[in-house]
Amino acid sequence: MIDLTGAAWRKSTRSGAQGNCVEVADNLQGVVAVRDSKDKQGPTLAFSPTAWVAFVTSTKVGS
């Protein structure tokens, strides 16, 4: 289990106006965490910083 103590969550700039929001915490060492903003106590996805950069880069290319 990943320790998310100290995570600074922020809403994605791509989150929809309808409440379809994703929050990202990228201030933790060695991990980028992602969660649904409507379910803050729910599951969290964790990515390595390298994998997160690759994901964000690929989504920008596709937009």
N, C-alpha and C positions, 0 to 999 in steps of 0.2 A: 504494500500500500504506500502511496506517495503522500508525504506530509505537505499539506497545503496551507499550513500556518504561515501567516504573513502574506498570503496571496493578495495582490492588488488587482481586483477584477475591474474590467472596463467593458462597455458594450462595443461590439463591432460597429464600425461605421457603415457596414453593409446590412445591418439589421433592418428589418422591415417596419413600416409604420403601423402595421397590424398587430404588433406585439410578438412577432416571430423574431426573437432576439437571441443572439449568442454572446456570451461573455468570455473574455480571454484574460488569463493572468500570465504575463510573460516576464514577470520580475523575479521568478524563482530560479535558483541555480540548477541548470541541467534539465529543466522541464518547462514546457508550455502547457498550461491547463485550459480546457475549454468546457463550458457548461451552458445549459439552457437557463436564460435569465428568469424564466417563470418558475423554475424548480431549483432554487439555489441549494437545497439540501439533497438534491437528486444526484444521479451519476455524473462523473466528470471524466472526460477523455484527457489523456496525457500524451504529449508528443515530445520527442527530442527537439531541441532548437533547430537542428538541421532539417528534420522532417517537416517542422512547422514552416520554415522558410520555403521549402520546396512546395508545400501545399499552397501557401499564399501566392507564391510566384505563378504556379500553374493555374490558379483560379483567376488571377489578373490577366493572364494571357488569353483565357477563354471568355472574358467578359467583353 
